[in-house]
Amino acid sequence: MTLVVRDYDEAIRFYVEGLGFTLVEDIPQGDKRWVVVSAGEGTSLLLARADTGQQQARVGDQTGGRVGFFLNTDDFDRDHARMTAYGVHFREEPRDEVYGRVAVFEDLYGNRWDLLQPARA
């Protein structure tokens, strides 16, 4: 999946330090870079710098204000505490739903994500 970002380095810092992703690749390609971060289990994001005005207008609003991304965890409280300490903005308090423990947060650009620990069957 591709996520349009304003700046490679600030995006890498946020996703690695703030969300706990792993930097998989950072390959220079002339005036661009091939930057991939991973949350594990085969889930990766290509961080693509917005170069045109149309792309820049989409940074932070790739899903029209809806939750468009989901970060699963096996320990909600641990990850919520770590992310909060880093300064990640949660739009709500954690809540328990039939499908699991969840809270909506924003990435550094305003894209909405769910931090989700699925319910155990």
N, CA and C atoms as a LAMMPS dump frame, in Angstrom:
ITEM: TIMESTEP
0
ITEM: NUMBER OF ATOMS
363
ITEM: BOX BOUNDS ff ff ff
-5.0000000000000000e+02 5.0000000000000000e+02
-5.0000000000000000e+02 5.0000000000000000e+02
-5.0000000000000000e+02 5.0000000000000000e+02
ITEM: ATOMS id mol type element x y z
1 1 1 N 0.842 -1.161 0
2 1 2 C 0 0 0
3 1 3 C 0.896 1.236 0
4 2 1 N 0.479 2.25 -0.695
5 2 2 C 1.225 3.5 -0.779
6 2 3 C 0.557 4.565 0.078
7 3 1 N 1.372 5.281 0.834
8 3 2 C 0.891 6.391 1.644
9 3 3 C 1.646 7.637 1.194
10 4 1 N 0.91 8.653 0.764
11 4 2 C 1.526 9.891 0.304
12 4 3 C 1.909 10.725 1.527
13 5 1 N 3.188 11.147 1.569
14 5 2 C 3.722 11.879 2.714
15 5 3 C 4.349 13.188 2.261
16 6 1 N 4.535 14.091 3.194
17 6 2 C 5.135 15.394 2.902
18 6 3 C 6.656 15.292 2.788
19 7 1 N 7.254 14.484 3.67
20 7 2 C 8.714 14.413 3.745
21 7 3 C 9.119 12.997 4.159
22 8 1 N 10.08 12.434 3.467
23 8 2 C 10.512 11.071 3.774
24 8 3 C 10.994 10.922 5.219
25 9 1 N 11.916 11.772 5.637
26 9 2 C 12.545 11.594 6.945
27 9 3 C 11.571 11.765 8.102
28 10 1 N 10.679 12.757 8.034
29 10 2 C 9.714 12.92 9.116
30 10 3 C 8.731 11.749 9.148
31 11 1 N 8.385 11.23 7.981
32 11 2 C 7.475 10.08 7.932
33 11 3 C 8.152 8.83 8.495
34 12 1 N 9.403 8.597 8.116
35 12 2 C 10.146 7.457 8.657
36 12 3 C 10.203 7.559 10.178
37 13 1 N 10.563 8.714 10.694
38 13 2 C 10.67 8.914 12.139
39 13 3 C 9.339 8.596 12.831
40 14 1 N 8.243 9.11 12.299
41 14 2 C 6.941 8.886 12.919
42 14 3 C 6.551 7.409 12.893
43 15 1 N 6.652 6.785 11.738
44 15 2 C 6.196 5.395 11.629
45 15 3 C 7.104 4.428 12.388
46 16 1 N 8.393 4.695 12.434
47 16 2 C 9.314 3.807 13.148
48 16 3 C 9.297 4.097 14.647
49 17 1 N 9.529 5.344 15.034
50 17 2 C 9.608 5.677 16.456
51 17 3 C 8.235 5.772 17.116
52 18 1 N 7.27 6.356 16.418
53 18 2 C 5.954 6.576 17.002
54 18 3 C 5.041 5.372 16.966
55 19 1 N 5.043 4.657 15.837
56 19 2 C 4.121 3.536 15.692
57 19 3 C 4.787 2.177 15.836
58 20 1 N 6.112 2.151 15.891
59 20 2 C 6.8 0.887 16.096
60 20 3 C 7.025 0.072 14.833
61 21 1 N 6.892 0.684 13.674
62 21 2 C 7.163 -0.006 12.419
63 21 3 C 8.665 -0.235 12.281
64 22 1 N 9.043 -1.084 11.35
65 22 2 C 10.444 -1.333 11.027
66 22 3 C 10.739 -0.724 9.66
67 23 1 N 11.869 -0.036 9.545
68 23 2 C 12.297 0.465 8.25
69 23 3 C 12.859 -0.706 7.462
70 24 1 N 12.228 -1.04 6.349
71 24 2 C 12.61 -2.186 5.536
72 24 3 C 13.564 -1.771 4.426
73 25 1 N 13.244 -0.664 3.748
74 25 2 C 14.076 -0.171 2.646
75 25 3 C 14.077 1.351 2.638
76 26 1 N 15.214 1.912 2.281
77 26 2 C 15.341 3.351 2.033
78 26 3 C 16.399 3.486 0.948
79 27 1 N 15.946 3.451 -0.292
80 27 2 C 16.846 3.389 -1.437
81 27 3 C 16.731 4.677 -2.252
82 28 1 N 17.841 5.435 -2.377
83 28 2 C 17.814 6.637 -3.214
84 28 3 C 17.536 6.269 -4.677
85 29 1 N 16.722 7.098 -5.32
86 29 2 C 16.406 6.92 -6.744
87 29 3 C 16.407 8.29 -7.41
88 30 1 N 17.571 8.868 -7.539
89 30 2 C 17.656 10.218 -8.089
90 30 3 C 17.092 11.218 -7.108
91 31 1 N 16.061 11.962 -7.528
92 31 2 C 15.459 12.965 -6.638
93 31 3 C 14.366 12.362 -5.746
94 32 1 N 14.133 11.053 -5.865
95 32 2 C 13.148 10.362 -5.029
96 32 3 C 13.84 9.263 -4.248
97 33 1 N 13.061 8.64 -3.367
98 33 2 C 13.559 7.491 -2.599
99 33 3 C 12.481 6.413 -2.58
100 34 1 N 12.924 5.172 -2.499
101 34 2 C 12.03 4.036 -2.323
102 34 3 C 12.072 3.705 -0.836
103 35 1 N 11.022 4.099 -0.101
104 35 2 C 11 3.951 1.351
105 35 3 C 9.841 3.032 1.735
106 36 1 N 10.174 1.922 2.392
107 36 2 C 9.175 0.95 2.823
108 36 3 C 9.333 0.729 4.322
109 37 1 N 8.209 0.816 5.033
110 37 2 C 8.167 0.494 6.461
111 37 3 C 7.186 -0.651 6.646
112 38 1 N 7.394 -1.423 7.705
113 38 2 C 6.551 -2.591 7.923
114 38 3 C 6.086 -2.673 9.368
115 39 1 N 4.825 -3.081 9.526
116 39 2 C 4.277 -3.336 10.85
117 39 3 C 4.38 -4.816 11.188
118 40 1 N 5.01 -5.582 10.326
119 40 2 C 5.182 -7.018 10.553
120 40 3 C 4.153 -7.841 9.817
121 41 1 N 4.358 -9.143 9.824
122 41 2 C 3.434 -10.097 9.226
123 41 3 C 3.076 -9.763 7.788
124 42 1 N 4.046 -9.278 7.007
125 42 2 C 3.815 -9.025 5.593
126 42 3 C 3.104 -7.729 5.275
127 43 1 N 2.788 -6.93 6.29
128 43 2 C 2.115 -5.657 6.066
129 43 3 C 3.149 -4.558 5.929
130 44 1 N 3.145 -3.88 4.775
131 44 2 C 4.119 -2.825 4.531
132 44 3 C 3.452 -1.608 3.919
133 45 1 N 4.092 -0.464 4.132
134 45 2 C 3.667 0.783 3.512
135 45 3 C 4.824 1.335 2.683
136 46 1 N 4.524 1.747 1.478
137 46 2 C 5.469 2.509 0.686
138 46 3 C 5.2 3.976 0.995
139 47 1 N 6.179 4.676 1.542
140 47 2 C 6.036 6.101 1.844
141 47 3 C 6.475 6.872 0.618
142 48 1 N 5.544 7.511 -0.051
143 48 2 C 5.806 8.208 -1.307
144 48 3 C 5.669 9.712 -1.097
145 49 1 N 6.756 10.441 -1.325
146 49 2 C 6.72 11.895 -1.148
147 49 3 C 5.827 12.535 -2.204
148 50 1 N 4.958 13.427 -1.757
149 50 2 C 4.08 14.172 -2.655
150 50 3 C 4.916 15.185 -3.424
151 51 1 N 4.859 15.105 -4.721
152 51 2 C 5.662 16.004 -5.557
153 51 3 C 4.826 17.043 -6.292
154 52 1 N 3.604 16.703 -6.646
155 52 2 C 2.767 17.634 -7.394
156 52 3 C 1.771 18.314 -6.458
157 53 1 N 1.179 19.376 -6.907
158 53 2 C 0.154 20.056 -6.117
159 53 3 C -1.017 19.149 -5.807
160 54 1 N -1.419 18.322 -6.771
161 54 2 C -2.524 17.398 -6.55
162 54 3 C -2.164 16.378 -5.483
163 55 1 N -0.944 15.866 -5.512
164 55 2 C -0.503 14.911 -4.498
165 55 3 C -0.4 15.581 -3.135
166 56 1 N 0.132 16.779 -3.082
167 56 2 C 0.273 17.492 -1.816
168 56 3 C -1.083 17.76 -1.179
169 57 1 N -2.106 17.979 -2.003
170 57 2 C -3.457 18.211 -1.481
171 57 3 C -4.03 16.966 -0.818
172 58 1 N -3.512 15.805 -1.155
173 58 2 C -4.012 14.539 -0.604
174 58 3 C -3.298 14.117 0.677
175 59 1 N -2.17 14.715 0.983
176 59 2 C -1.435 14.344 2.196
177 59 3 C -2.335 14.584 3.402
178 60 1 N -2.561 13.54 4.178
179 60 2 C -3.384 13.643 5.379
180 60 3 C -4.867 13.459 5.154
181 61 1 N -5.285 13.32 3.911
182 61 2 C -6.712 13.156 3.634
183 61 3 C -6.922 12.136 2.525
184 62 1 N -6.225 11.034 2.623
185 62 2 C -6.29 10.028 1.563
186 62 3 C -7.594 9.245 1.567
187 63 1 N -8.349 9.316 2.661
188 63 2 C -9.599 8.549 2.739
189 63 3 C -10.795 9.446 3.047
190 64 1 N -10.671 10.723 2.769
191 64 2 C -11.805 11.627 2.946
192 64 3 C -12.263 11.792 4.376
193 65 1 N -11.347 11.668 5.335
194 65 2 C -11.691 11.865 6.737
195 65 3 C -12.174 10.615 7.453
196 66 1 N -12.246 9.506 6.754
197 66 2 C -12.65 8.237 7.374
198 66 3 C -11.425 7.484 7.863
199 67 1 N -11.641 6.549 8.777
200 67 2 C -10.561 5.639 9.148
201 67 3 C -10.26 4.802 7.912
202 68 1 N -9.014 4.831 7.497
203 68 2 C -8.646 4.096 6.298
204 68 3 C -7.545 3.085 6.518
205 69 1 N -6.963 3.093 7.719
206 69 2 C -5.821 2.232 8.004
207 69 3 C -6.027 1.579 9.362
208 70 1 N -5.503 0.375 9.504
209 70 2 C -5.715 -0.404 10.718
210 70 3 C -4.388 -0.981 11.177
211 71 1 N -4.04 -0.696 12.416
212 71 2 C -2.814 -1.207 13.01
213 71 3 C -3.208 -2.207 14.087
214 72 1 N -3.058 -3.486 13.763
215 72 2 C -3.384 -4.541 14.721
216 72 3 C -2.254 -4.71 15.727
217 73 1 N -2.639 -5.085 16.933
218 73 2 C -1.677 -5.306 18.001
219 73 3 C -2.085 -6.524 18.81
220 74 1 N -1.111 -7.135 19.45
221 74 2 C -1.419 -8.232 20.363
222 74 3 C -1.411 -7.75 21.817
223 75 1 N -1.098 -6.455 22.01
224 75 2 C -1.098 -5.869 23.358
225 75 3 C -1.496 -4.395 23.238
226 76 1 N -2.79 -4.162 23.252
227 76 2 C -3.33 -2.82 23.051
228 76 3 C -2.772 -1.828 24.062
229 77 1 N -2.826 -2.179 25.347
230 77 2 C -2.413 -1.235 26.387
231 77 3 C -0.945 -0.844 26.241
232 78 1 N -0.08 -1.782 25.935
233 78 2 C 1.346 -1.497 25.731
234 78 3 C 1.538 -0.513 24.585
235 79 1 N 0.922 -0.813 23.439
236 79 2 C 1.127 0.03 22.263
237 79 3 C 0.446 1.387 22.404
238 80 1 N -0.723 1.413 23.015
239 80 2 C -1.409 2.685 23.249
240 80 3 C -0.556 3.582 24.141
241 81 1 N 0.021 3.025 25.208
242 81 2 C 0.866 3.803 26.127
243 81 3 C 2.12 4.308 25.42
244 82 1 N 2.762 3.452 24.627
245 82 2 C 3.981 3.854 23.91
246 82 3 C 3.677 4.955 22.902
247 83 1 N 2.597 4.786 22.166
248 83 2 C 2.231 5.775 21.157
249 83 3 C 1.84 7.105 21.799
250 84 1 N 1.104 7.051 22.888
251 84 2 C 0.709 8.263 23.607
252 84 3 C 1.941 8.994 24.136
253 85 1 N 2.884 8.248 24.687
254 85 2 C 4.122 8.855 25.201
255 85 3 C 4.912 9.522 24.079
256 86 1 N 4.833 8.979 22.879
257 86 2 C 5.527 9.565 21.731
258 86 3 C 4.834 10.845 21.258
259 87 1 N 3.557 10.981 21.58
260 87 2 C 2.802 12.16 21.168
261 87 3 C 1.778 11.896 20.078
262 88 1 N 1.513 10.628 19.782
263 88 2 C 0.482 10.291 18.801
264 88 3 C -0.86 10.797 19.32
265 89 1 N -1.615 11.456 18.444
266 89 2 C -2.911 12.024 18.829
267 89 3 C -4.018 10.991 18.664
268 90 1 N -4.601 10.574 19.789
269 90 2 C -5.764 9.702 19.762
270 90 3 C -7.008 10.572 19.782
271 91 1 N -7.931 10.285 18.896
272 91 2 C -9.162 11.066 18.767
273 91 3 C -10.22 10.652 19.781
274 92 1 N -9.971 9.555 20.504
275 92 2 C -10.949 9.046 21.447
276 92 3 C -10.25 8.186 22.482
277 93 1 N -10.967 7.891 23.535
278 93 2 C -10.477 6.963 24.548
279 93 3 C -10.639 5.54 24.017
280 94 1 N -9.777 4.623 24.444
281 94 2 C -9.94 3.221 24.038
282 94 3 C -11.321 2.705 24.435
283 95 1 N -11.866 1.851 23.582
284 95 2 C -13.178 1.27 23.855
285 95 3 C -13.172 -0.205 23.465
286 96 1 N -14.053 -0.952 24.099
287 96 2 C -14.197 -2.37 23.801
288 96 3 C -15.422 -2.577 22.929
289 97 1 N -15.219 -3.247 21.813
290 97 2 C -16.289 -3.588 20.879
291 97 3 C -16.337 -5.106 20.762
292 98 1 N -17.355 -5.64 20.11
293 98 2 C -17.454 -7.091 19.957
294 98 3 C -16.271 -7.651 19.167
295 99 1 N -15.691 -6.843 18.292
296 99 2 C -14.568 -7.29 17.467
297 99 3 C -13.211 -7.057 18.124
298 100 1 N -13.172 -6.324 19.255
299 100 2 C -11.905 -6.129 19.943
300 100 3 C -11.795 -4.786 20.632
301 101 1 N -10.612 -4.485 21.148
302 101 2 C -10.304 -3.216 21.815
303 101 3 C -9.758 -2.28 20.744
304 102 1 N -10.255 -1.039 20.713
305 102 2 C -9.94 -0.147 19.603
306 102 3 C -9.92 1.308 20.054
307 103 1 N -9.128 2.108 19.349
308 103 2 C -9.145 3.568 19.498
309 103 3 C -8.661 4.168 18.188
310 104 1 N -9.295 5.251 17.777
311 104 2 C -8.916 5.948 16.55
312 104 3 C -7.798 6.933 16.872
313 105 1 N -6.745 6.906 16.042
314 105 2 C -5.664 7.881 16.167
315 105 3 C -5.347 8.472 14.808
316 106 1 N -4.579 9.555 14.828
317 106 2 C -4.162 10.207 13.589
318 106 3 C -2.664 10.053 13.418
319 107 1 N -2.25 9.85 12.172
320 107 2 C -0.815 9.869 11.913
321 107 3 C -0.351 11.319 11.873
322 108 1 N 0.903 11.55 11.584
323 108 2 C 1.436 12.909 11.669
324 108 3 C 0.823 13.856 10.652
325 109 1 N 0.116 13.327 9.66
326 109 2 C -0.513 14.174 8.646
327 109 3 C -2.02 14.316 8.829
328 110 1 N -2.602 13.542 9.747
329 110 2 C -4.033 13.61 9.987
330 110 3 C -4.821 12.439 9.439
331 111 1 N -4.173 11.502 8.74
332 111 2 C -4.877 10.294 8.301
333 111 3 C -5.358 9.549 9.533
334 112 1 N -6.566 9.021 9.472
335 112 2 C -7.141 8.308 10.619
336 112 3 C -6.861 6.813 10.534
337 113 1 N -6.462 6.274 11.684
338 113 2 C -6.147 4.858 11.826
339 113 3 C -6.919 4.309 13.017
340 114 1 N -7.158 2.993 13.016
341 114 2 C -7.615 2.282 14.198
342 114 3 C -6.42 1.528 14.772
343 115 1 N -6.167 1.699 16.06
344 115 2 C -5.284 0.78 16.787
345 115 3 C -6.238 -0.282 17.294
346 116 1 N -5.993 -1.535 16.935
347 116 2 C -6.97 -2.593 17.195
348 116 3 C -6.306 -3.864 17.721
349 117 1 N -6.803 -4.308 18.86
350 117 2 C -6.458 -5.646 19.354
351 117 3 C -7.706 -6.492 19.157
352 118 1 N -7.674 -7.385 18.158
353 118 2 C -8.861 -8.204 17.871
354 118 3 C -9.288 -9.027 19.083
355 119 1 N -10.605 -9.231 19.206
356 119 2 C -11.148 -10.072 20.275
357 119 3 C -10.703 -11.508 20.044
358 120 1 N -10.503 -12.194 21.12
359 120 2 C -10.135 -13.609 21.007
360 120 3 C -11.403 -14.439 20.878
361 121 1 N -11.333 -15.416 20.026
362 121 2 C -12.514 -16.278 19.794
363 121 3 C -12.703 -17.255 20.925
